[in-house]
């Protein structure tokens, strides 16, 4: 009985020594585990970091773009409806950061080339094209957030599965199943899942948020395009 107890204590001391050797000191933190991970797991984590960095760049840039688009378009809508005529709007100047003004400008430029009432469809088509182009610019980059939100967890999961397989491979090679042997490898694998979720969660949240904002701006632009067509018909084509 005493021999068994002594043997258990010796095994425990050996395990503690292995733990201190493998993950002791500075190697105990997550960064050290990631740096010492299997090459495949490291590649997965680097890929996820790239996804995360690009996603945050899009998130930051899209916030400013949508805010400017909303504020400048709101100002132009006010000018458009306060002006007594389209010519009065033209004389007020430009709103270069405004999607609404860009739609207006495209329509007026086409109108100057097509003054005949029979050309009304050409102007209407140009206004529609300009509206869709402005919406496309607002949506640019949003699809990457959706891709990150859907793909990052699976990339992280692949790194986790690979790390666990590597841990079991080491068990088979060494014949030891002590937590001190396989623990660091499992921890490395789980870091991959954590990084995947860290990249995916913000991407999904901001994707849904920006899609909602773009949908509202798009509705305003489509409504404005209809109003612009009606006003052009009333002030130019029906007046001739």
C-alpha positions in Angstrom: 0.0 0.0 0.0 2.8 2.4 1.0 4.7 1.5 -2.2 1.6 2.4 -4.3 1.2 5.8 -2.6 4.9 6.5 -3.1 4.6 5.6 -6.7 1.6 7.9 -7.1 3.4 10.8 -5.5 6.4 10.2 -7.8 4.2 10.2 -10.8 2.6 13.5 -9.7 6.0 15.1 -9.2 7.1 13.9 -12.6 4.0 15.4 -14.2 4.5 18.7 -12.4 8.1 18.8 -13.7 6.9 18.2 -17.2 4.3 20.9 -17.0 6.9 23.4 -15.7 9.3 22.4 -18.5 6.7 22.6 -21.3 4.5 25.5 -20.3 6.2 27.1 -17.3 7.4 30.6 -17.0 6.7 32.9 -19.9 5.4 29.9 -22.0 2.3 29.7 -19.8 0.5 32.6 -21.5 -1.7 32.3 -24.6 0.7 34.1 -26.8 3.4 31.6 -26.1 1.1 28.7 -26.7 0.1 30.2 -30.0 3.8 30.7 -31.0 4.7 27.2 -30.1 1.7 25.6 -31.8 1.7 23.2 -34.7 2.5 24.9 -38.1 -1.0 24.1 -39.4 -2.7 25.6 -36.3 -0.5 28.7 -36.6 -1.5 29.1 -40.3 -5.1 28.9 -39.3 -4.6 31.5 -36.6 -2.7 33.8 -39.0 -5.5 33.5 -41.5 -8.1 34.4 -38.8 -6.0 37.4 -37.7 -6.0 38.6 -41.3 -9.7 38.2 -41.5 -10.2 40.1 -38.3 -7.9 43.0 -39.3 -9.6 43.4 -42.7 -13.0 43.2 -41.0 -12.2 45.9 -38.5 -10.9 48.1 -41.3 -14.1 47.7 -43.2 -16.2 48.3 -40.0 -14.3 51.5 -39.3 -14.4 52.8 -42.9 -18.0 51.8 -43.5 -19.1 53.7 -40.3 -17.7 57.0 -41.6 -19.0 56.4 -45.2 -22.6 55.7 -44.1 -22.6 58.6 -41.7 -21.5 61.0 -44.4 -23.9 59.5 -46.9 -26.8 59.9 -44.5 -26.0 63.4 -43.3 -25.1 64.9 -46.7 -28.1 63.3 -48.4 -30.4 64.6 -45.7 -29.1 68.1 -46.4 -29.6 67.7 -50.2 -33.1 66.4 -49.8 -34.0 69.5 -47.8 -32.4 71.7 -50.5 -34.2 69.8 -53.3 -37.7 70.2 -51.8 -37.1 73.8 -50.7 -36.0 74.9 -54.1 -38.8 76.2 -56.4 -37.3 74.4 -59.4 -34.6 72.0 -60.5 -32.7 74.9 -62.0 -32.7 76.6 -58.6 -31.2 73.4 -57.1 -28.4 73.4 -59.8 -27.5 77.0 -59.0 -27.0 76.2 -55.3 -23.8 74.2 -55.9 -22.8 70.6 -55.3 -22.7 68.0 -52.5 -19.9 65.8 -53.7 -20.2 63.4 -50.7 -23.9 63.0 -51.2 -25.2 59.9 -53.0 -28.5 61.8 -53.5 -26.7 64.6 -55.3 -24.8 62.1 -57.4 -28.1 60.7 -58.6 -29.4 64.2 -59.2 -26.4 65.2 -61.2 -26.5 62.0 -63.3 -30.1 62.7 -64.2 -29.6 66.4 -64.9 -26.5 65.7 -67.1 -28.6 63.2 -69.1 -31.5 65.7 -69.2 -29.3 68.4 -70.9 -28.5 65.9 -73.7 -32.1 64.8 -74.1 -34.5 67.7 -74.0 -37.2 66.0 -76.2 -40.2 64.6 -74.2 -39.7 61.4 -76.2 -36.4 61.0 -74.4 -37.9 60.8 -70.9 -37.3 57.1 -70.7 -33.5 57.7 -71.3 -33.3 60.1 -68.4 -35.3 57.8 -66.2 -33.0 54.9 -67.0 -29.9 57.0 -66.2 -31.3 58.0 -62.9 -32.1 54.4 -62.0 -28.5 53.4 -63.1 -27.0 56.1 -60.9 -29.1 55.1 -57.9 -28.0 51.5 -58.2 -24.4 52.5 -58.6 -24.6 54.6 -55.4 -26.1 51.7 -53.5 -23.5 49.4 -54.8 -20.8 51.7 -53.4 -22.5 51.7 -50.1 -22.6 47.9 -50.0 -18.9 47.5 -51.1 -17.0 45.5 -48.5 -20.1 44.3 -46.6 -19.9 40.9 -48.2 -16.5 40.3 -46.6 -18.0 40.8 -43.2 -20.6 38.1 -44.1 -17.8 35.8 -45.3 -15.8 36.3 -42.1 -18.9 35.7 -39.9 -19.7 32.4 -41.6 -16.2 31.1 -42.4 -14.1 32.1 -39.4 -15.7 29.7 -36.9 -15.1 26.8 -39.2 -11.5 27.8 -39.9 -11.0 28.0 -36.1 -12.7 24.6 -35.7 -10.4 23.1 -38.3 -7.4 24.4 -36.4 -8.8 22.9 -33.2 -9.5 19.5 -34.7 -6.0 19.4 -36.2 -4.5 20.4 -32.9 -6.4 17.6 -31.1 -5.3 15.1 -33.7 -1.7 16.2 -33.2 -2.2 15.7 -29.4 -3.5 12.1 -30.0 -0.6 11.4 -32.4 1.8 12.4 -29.7 0.1 10.1 -27.2 0.5 7.2 -29.7 4.1 8.1 -30.3 5.1 8.5 -26.7 2.7 6.0 -25.1 2.0 8.6 -22.4 -1.5 9.9 -21.8 -0.7 12.4 -19.0 -2.4 15.8 -19.1 1.1 17.2 -18.8 1.9 15.7 -22.2 -1.3 16.5 -24.2 -2.5 19.5 -22.3 -0.4 22.1 -24.1 -1.5 20.7 -27.5 -5.2 20.8 -26.6 -4.8 24.3 -25.3 -3.1 25.3 -28.6 -6.0 23.8 -30.5 -8.7 25.6 -28.4 -7.0 28.9 -29.0 -7.7 28.5 -32.7 -11.4 28.2 -31.9 -11.3 31.3 -29.7 -9.6 33.3 -32.4 -12.2 32.2 -34.9 -15.0 33.3 -32.7 -13.3 36.6 -31.9 -13.1 37.3 -35.7 -16.6 36.1 -36.5 -18.7 37.7 -33.7 -17.9 41.4 -34.5 -18.2 40.7 -38.2 -21.7 39.2 -37.8 -22.9 42.0 -35.5 -21.7 44.9 -37.7 -22.8 43.1 -40.9 -26.4 43.1 -39.7 -26.1 46.6 -38.4 -24.7 48.0 -41.6 -27.2 46.1 -43.8 -30.0 47.7 -41.9 -28.5 51.2 -42.3 -27.8 50.6 -46.0 -31.4 49.4 -46.5 -32.8 52.6 -45.1 -30.5 54.8 -47.2 -31.3 52.7 -50.3 -35.0 53.3 -49.7 -34.5 57.0 -49.4 -32.5 57.0 -52.7 -35.1 55.0 -54.6 -37.8 57.3 -53.3 -35.8 60.3 -54.3 -35.2 58.9 -57.8 -38.9 58.5 -58.3 -39.5 62.1 -57.0 -36.8 63.4 -59.3 -38.3 61.7 -62.3 -41.7 63.1 -61.5 -40.3 66.6 -61.1 -38.4 66.4 -64.4 -41.5 65.3 -66.2 -43.5 68.2 -64.6 -41.0 70.9 -65.1 -39.5 70.0 -68.5 -41.3 67.5 -70.6 -44.9 68.3 -69.7 -44.2 72.0 -69.9 -43.1 71.8 -73.5 
